[in-house]
């Protein structure tokens, strides 16, 4: 399959060490090109053998990001969407497992009859199809940016880099570009910046047959012209193509840092792109608001994966977006749900202006979440429950308000008497774990005169889901009689999507994941209003008008 004629292709690779920020770099490049008036999309190549990260523990891989069409993907797709403000799809995420699965399936179906199936050309040809896929059926993308996961030299990444080498050979002149992200460390003992790691990283890339066009050099201090000349000389690139990727306080400053180095102009020239100058004013104002808020609030996140913040990456970024819209800095207090008991809830939740219980799977830490929710509900602290956070709120309400003392979810207690949370009917009998949940975008109908409707200002909304269990409709009347309001339902009214509690300033749970639709310059309405409620609670607390009102947790 030949590259489409109109679309330009940028490949972002990384070397020296992992976690240098290729995802942020790719997202930033996408932003500065989009702000020049170009139509841009970004995709991720992950070399692991899992077909997708859906069955991975968050401690292994961070959060699982879900697209509108139900693809479970790497968290970097979240960065792409938040920066370029475009919804991506399953076409924007490819793993080695997916590639090998497709090739093996074709072999079993007889598509390669007579051939010995090999990495070259069969695997690399399949990868090249994925390179082209996001360009669209009608070649309607100006630029496709592909981030290659892992580090140059990794065994599992070899087929991807070989496919890219072949692809670039097949491209027209000035149609493809290799951008290599590397590290220039400062050695304290010698007081020097060292270029050798970058040299060796580029050497490995060139051994594969890929010559980088531009180098993004991560550094904690400025690169002077002598350093850039040295890197350029040994890496076979002009010094002007050595871009300083200095450390910044906030990831949203990275595009501005790149623009100071004229990275966008360099890409425009190398790819012969027809576009104007970037319009970065709105982004600059957004970054300035991050650095200059009027005040601060503290939100407690009570979850089971709190030791790895990347498990909740989209939630953390949603706090940044909502904080900007409310002109406050949102500080996070991490609360390990395994450590929250009824006797210490007041201490664990002290100093917070709002509580968020995020998604998760398994019974570990569930009772701690329930204890934290009870304290939040009884003390009128703004509460936001997402997915599991809705389900645990329902369990807490059933036990402590509806007097269903042993209420639980069948996920945690399969033979529980009061299964207020139960497996969805269509999920029963499913054995395979990968990509079998209720995934992707589904509609929800909101009730008027509720916090939910006030936030969205719409009756019908669409949000992204990732779950197997739901509120048991057999208990809805009991909940309603005791003050729980089902403010969001599926159009057929079979699935509870959102709950609120009467006589509480702001208590809301949703079965979907709103954090997946929050954007840098357009905060999600539920996060915006949650932070607004927390800000109001904080102001009232300073005036002595709020605070613990019960003996719960003391």
HELIX and SHEET records of a PDB file:
HELIX    1   1 UNK A   22  UNK A   34  1                                  13    
HELIX    2   2 UNK A   53  UNK A   55  5                                   3    
HELIX    3   3 UNK A   58  UNK A   61  1                                   4    
HELIX    4   4 UNK A   76  UNK A   84  1                                   9    
HELIX    5   5 UNK A   90  UNK A   92  5                                   3    
HELIX    6   6 UNK A   96  UNK A  108  1                                  13    
HELIX    7   7 UNK A  119  UNK A  123  3                                   5    
HELIX    8   8 UNK A  124  UNK A  133  1                                  10    
HELIX    9   9 UNK A  155  UNK A  157  5                                   3    
HELIX   10  10 UNK A  158  UNK A  170  1                                  13    
HELIX   11  11 UNK A  196  UNK A  208  1                                  13    
HELIX   12  12 UNK A  225  UNK A  235  1                                  11    
HELIX   13  13 UNK A  239  UNK A  241  5                                   3    
HELIX   14  14 UNK A  251  UNK A  253  5                                   3    
HELIX   15  15 UNK A  254  UNK A  260  1                                   7    
HELIX   16  16 UNK A  263  UNK A  271  1                                   9    
HELIX   17  17 UNK A  281  UNK A  291  1                                  11    
HELIX   18  18 UNK A  309  UNK A  312  5                                   4    
HELIX   19  19 UNK A  313  UNK A  326  1                                  14    
HELIX   20  20 UNK A  337  UNK A  339  5                                   3    
HELIX   21  21 UNK A  345  UNK A  348  1                                   4    
HELIX   22  22 UNK A  366  UNK A  378  1                                  13    
HELIX   23  23 UNK A  388  UNK A  400  1                                  13    
HELIX   24  24 UNK A  425  UNK A  427  5                                   3    
HELIX   25  25 UNK A  451  UNK A  456  1                                   6    
HELIX   26  26 UNK A  473  UNK A  475  5                                   3    
HELIX   27  27 UNK A  476  UNK A  481  1                                   6    
HELIX   28  28 UNK A  514  UNK A  517  5                                   4    
HELIX   29  29 UNK A  525  UNK A  542  1                                  18    
SHEET    1   A 7 UNK A  93  UNK A  95  0                                        
SHEET    2   A 7 UNK A  40  UNK A  46  1                                        
SHEET    3   A 7 UNK A 143  UNK A 148  1                                        
SHEET    4   A 7 UNK A   8  UNK A  14  1                                        
SHEET    5   A 7 UNK A 176  UNK A 183  1                                        
SHEET    6   A 7 UNK A 214  UNK A 219  1                                        
SHEET    7   A 7 UNK A 242  UNK A 246  1                                        
SHEET    1   B 2 UNK A  65  UNK A  66  0                                        
SHEET    2   B 2 UNK A  72  UNK A  73 -1                                        
SHEET    1   C 2 UNK A 186  UNK A 187  0                                        
SHEET    2   C 2 UNK A 192  UNK A 193 -1                                        
SHEET    1   D 9 UNK A 328  UNK A 336  0                                        
SHEET    2   D 9 UNK A 295  UNK A 303  1                                        
SHEET    3   D 9 UNK A 354  UNK A 357  1                                        
SHEET    4   D 9 UNK A 382  UNK A 386  1                                        
SHEET    5   D 9 UNK A 507  UNK A 510  1                                        
SHEET    6   D 9 UNK A 496  UNK A 501 -1                                        
SHEET    7   D 9 UNK A 484  UNK A 489 -1                                        
SHEET    8   D 9 UNK A 438  UNK A 446 -1                                        
SHEET    9   D 9 UNK A 460  UNK A 467 -1                                        
SHEET    1   E 3 UNK A 408  UNK A 409  0                                        
SHEET    2   E 3 UNK A 419  UNK A 423  1                                        
SHEET    3   E 3 UNK A 469  UNK A 471 -1                                        
END                                                                             
